[in-house]
Amino acid sequence: MSSHDLDQLLSSLQSTAAIDDACRRGDGVLDRPHEVTTLLAVALMIATGLRVSEVAGIRCSDIDLAGRSLRTVGKGRRERQVYLTNEWINALTGAYLRTRVALGVGHSYLLFNRVHGPLSAPAVRARLTKAAREAGLTTRVTPHMLRHTAATQLIEAGVDIRYIQRLLGHASLSTTEIYTHVADRALLRVMSDADVLGRLMRP
């Protein structure tokens, strides 16, 4: 996804969820938990590169707000830690956990649906499709696109590919290297725009 489309999607989700006051207070309960569930699922995939099945599988006990991290179990039952380094998503997760308690959600999974049952991976996909449409995006957005975008943006920010491999839970570095091709195209675009030699040779 382009940065513009990503911004448009997140802005639309934040507006629909109306989260500002509850998160700012630090002790409030969210007024629109159903809408916030969608926002949180999408934000987690963008921030951490988690697979949709991993997001749906997060349990409350996996989350360490003080350490700004969460534990996930990916393909091959491989366990790894990912980090909530952004203050906004950490605050949103805290507000969501408080809201679960206030609503009396009884299961151990973080995300819940309208009837307070666990939110499934197919439901996350459906919510993302609907959210993208409501945000005015013309392309169909999938959870894997968010994962791909997270990895690509990290590479373009200069993060070492071995760290990205660990973040995404890839068993092989060659799997992670598919994202470098996108970064190479970005490099070509930036270098073409800069055209250092062309600028030097202008009369």
C-alpha positions, 0 to 999 in steps of 0.5 A: 500500500502507498503511504497515502492510502495507508494514511487514508485508511488509518484516518478513517478508522480513527474517525469512526472509532472516536478514541481520542478522549478515552486514550488521552485520559489513560483510564477511560473506557472506549465508547465504540468498542466494535469500531476500535476492534477493527482499528486495533487489529489493523494498527497491530498488523501495520506496526508489527507485521503480524499475520492475520491469524497471529493477530486473531490469536493474541491472548491478553496474557501475551501483552506486556504494556509496561515492556511494550511488547507482545508474544505471538505464536506463528507458523510452525508453532514458532514463538516470538516477541514483537514490540509496540514501540509507538505510544499511541498504539500502546495507549490504545491497547491499554484502553481496549483491555480496560474496555474488555473488563468493563464489558465483561468479555469472558474469553482470553483472546484480545480481540472480540466481536459484537457478541463478545466472542473471539474475533476470527481471522476471516472476520478481521479480513472482512472488517479490513475490506469494509474499512478500506471501502469506507475510507474511499480506497479503490483497491481491495486491501488484504491483511497480507498487504498490511504485513507486506507494507510494514516490512517494506517500510522498515526496509526503506527506513534502513532496518537490517533485513535480519531484524525484519526476518525476526519480526516477521517470524520467517524461518528463512532469510530468503523469504524476507528478501522478497521485500528488498525488491520493492525497496530496490524500486523505491531506491531507483525512483529516489535516485532518478528524482535526485539525478545527481550527475544530471544536476552536476552537468547542467550548463 
